[in-house]
Amino acid sequence: MSTVVIVGAQWGDEGKGKVIDYLAAEADVVVRGQGGNNAGHTVVVGDKKYALHLIPSGILYPETINVIGNGVVFDPEGFLKEVEKLEAQGISTKNIKISDRAHVIFPYHKVIDALAEEARGDQMIGTTKKGIGPCYMDKVERSGIRICDLMDKEVLIQKVTAQVEKKNKIIEKIYDQKPLDKDEIIEKYLAYAEKIRSYVDDTTVIVYDEVKNNKKVLFEGAQGTLLDIDLGTYPYVTSSHPISGGFTIGSGIGPNMIEEVLGIAKAYTTRVGKGPFVTEEDNETGDKIRIAGNEFGTTTGRPRRCGWFDSVMVKYSARINGMTCLALMLLDVLTGFEKIKICTAYKIEDKIINNFPASLKVLEQCEPVYEELEGWNEDISGAKSFEELPKNAKKYIERIEELVGIPVKIVSIGPKRSQTIVRDNIFR
């Protein structure tokens, strides 16, 4: 076997797209196992920039199989727009495989997502309003509509009719909005079905066979560990499991088929949306990081909150994912800081906390315990090896390894593929 799971070690937006794209050059298969088109990966190839949302990053390699697994919630409209855009850029989409078990996002999911978020008022959770949460709600309620249903006209009409009737009661009676047109939705989704039919397959068989045949399989995480529905900063989370264990369910493989778990972490910390953020720098330092790192969401364009590296959080992330190594991204953004801080623990009054708490009330009370390191001014964007990095940059990486307890195997020093230092092989 040669399988690698990539997960975000923070709140998402860590630069997974670049690492996935880099490793996809070696991979035979790239698999998405959760989330939907609320995710966003930006991949830079030469002078071209590709913003991917639902389609796996292996799409840029013509021979790579790209799997949208059963754990993904699938938006046909978003998918087809992405396909159209990629093909207009000369990228073939023939090697995409969509699981027949994946659940489908419908217009009522998006409408209810937006209405529910607005109704929260000051308690908004920061949803992208793309229908992700409501689709997962239907899935768990066992009333969802899957890709295999979308492929069957009779079943689709029956299920959409029942769902629209139910959802219109919510839209009209709870939110006092106009009902949706059932026939319009059915007509539109029957057309979608024909356009995606050639992509649909039993992806659980495809992935299993590729692993058993010793092919290199890359499992592409979306969002980040701290957005996990169970283990993240609930309720400011996504509606699925972006941790390594989520792939065993979301792609239909056993846990013994996961060999390497690569966590992706920025050399600092960012977060989009609300919720506690212990190391946040809501000041000139945060602004400097944001501007240097171009910290604005791929999917939403929202400015990200920025702060220093939080080793308490990343150590927690490493533990619950079973991470075997780290990729440290955007190290170049810290160039020019005279001093660089790392959070080594949390403090509440006189009490030191070394583990990441579940309670948001507790987390909000936490203050960071910082260790200060010397910064560097040298341009690192052209370094070809770890040895070529400035002394203080190497010390920073080594200290992160000590605090988190796993090796940093990849260091990213710029947006281009060539600006990647690989210290050890990821695929075995």
C-alpha angles and dihedrals in degrees: 000000000000109000129153126188117202117203134172111248096202134027096313130268089085096137098269091148093065094048092044090050091048093051093040087072085072099033127097092197134025117196133196110200108175146014124035140236089320083087123084133195122183115204123186118205114178105309094337125096121202121196109201123188112163104003116083117253092243087079089093089067111071096210097046120104111229115204126196099197134215092261093063122095105225126217107195093195093051092045095052092048089052092048091050092050094048094048090049086057091052096258116140116227098188094108096061116117121192119199115243086216096058116112120243127233114225132191092260089060091057094045094050091044091057095042093048092049092051091048090057090068109180089006095065112148096206100251117178087229091232094129096255099130097044090048091053088046090058090046092054091042086054094236097103127124117233133203090257088058090048088056092057113069096199094048093044094053092048095048098041090049091054094044097047090050090053096041093048089060088057093045094047104034102035102031100024093228133136117277123248123250110249095197093050091053093047093050092049095047094046086057090049090051092060093047094053100034094100090057097052120103144138095277094181088070093044094052094043093050093047092051092047090049089057093247118155107259122189118197108207116212123209126203115001143280094261088058093059112129092231106026103029133086093291129233090020090068142100123262099251143047113276091173124102093262089059090071094062088062100028095054101027101245132128121254090244088067093066110092109165128025113198116192118206116213133168118234084245132021132265136177135187120210132006133324138085117314111182099192097038116141105204091181143065092308091056091046091051092052092046094052095042092047096040087233102191123122120265093215102031106022088225117150111251124230110243137205147140126304111283109209092180090062096042092048088053089048091050091052099049093043096045088233116195096189146356137235110210110209135198095013087153090066090071093057110118098031110126091207128020123200130212122193107229099173143351127249132205109186102305096341121101117213119199099174129065109257125227096214115085088203089060092043091053089056093051120108121199120252103215135204113198123217132186114261131217136232100195118114105250098177093101099045113129099190142023089253091060093060119101116270093249093049090054091048089052092053093045091051091052089052090052094048098044095038100227133088124264102231098171129042120188117205101173143358098271125090089239091058093074126106113204111194097180139007116275098192108061 
